[in-house]
Amino acid sequence: MTVDCEVRRFSIRNPIGTGAEQKAAWVALGALAVYNVVQNTAVSERAYVPANLAATAGLLALARRSGSSWSELGFDPVAVGPGLRLGAQVAAGAAAASIAAIASDRTRHFLLDDRANGHTPGGAAYRTAIRFPLGTALFEEVAFRGVLEGLWRRSSGPMTARVVSAVSFGLWHLLPTYRLFPEMAVGDGGARRSERLIAALGGAIATGVAGIGFSWLRGRPDSIAAPWLAHASYNSLAYVAARRAWQLEQRRS
């Protein structure tokens, strides 16, 4: 067991860099670029979760076929417990920040995102418990912190893997931010194309920085459990906070 662990750690920290692994790393990156366009132009709201779960399975199959182990992809069962504990700590901080933002009149209006308004209780529960944790967070963490980092770590080393993961994660959010900017809390329904482009670039930078943080969480226990729980909690809590802010705003008016 000790020898196996040492061999696994050596293979992770000292990439082999074969042609097949490098090709798989580039294929994964290209596949995500194509799917980004497909998701934002052809995938309906009803198909969002199953389509993303199918894409998750496809990326994992690509990585496994290229020779990546489950541990290299962030699925080491030994690290799941520590990963969940670390993710829960980040989630607790996000929950405290959400409560504070809702409680203050100075910050509550920043939460008024149109995408969280007008949903039925069932629709809200679906988004909070399924869409964001599984359709968004699980897919994105497997794609960027699992498959991309795992493949690029094997082919080019850990530093390159983190850079590729963070930059691609930021670019992933360019198109949806541009498309949905009028509905966001900071958006403007009458925004010009240039304003939407600036917002999209800003969103890409912000999410790229967030990607660095998620990569750090992934590396602490070497498991995607930590960034997945943190990511899922942040998305769901942001939605719940926005929904609550709308409820309070509507009561006041």
Secondary structure, 3 states (H helix, E strand, C coil): CHHHHHHHHHHHHCCCCCHHHHHHHHHHHHHHHHHHHHHHHCCCCCCHHHHHHHHHHHHHHHHHHCCCCCCCCCCCHHHHHHHHHHHHHHHHHHHHHHHHHHHCHHHHHHHCCHHHCCCCHHHHHHHHHHHHHHHHHHHHHHHHHHHHHHHHHHHHCHHHHHHHHHHHHHHHCHHHHHHHHHHCCCCCCCCCHHHHHHHHHHHHHHHHHHHHHHHHHHHCCCCCHHHHHHHHHHHHHHHHHHHHHHHHHHHHC
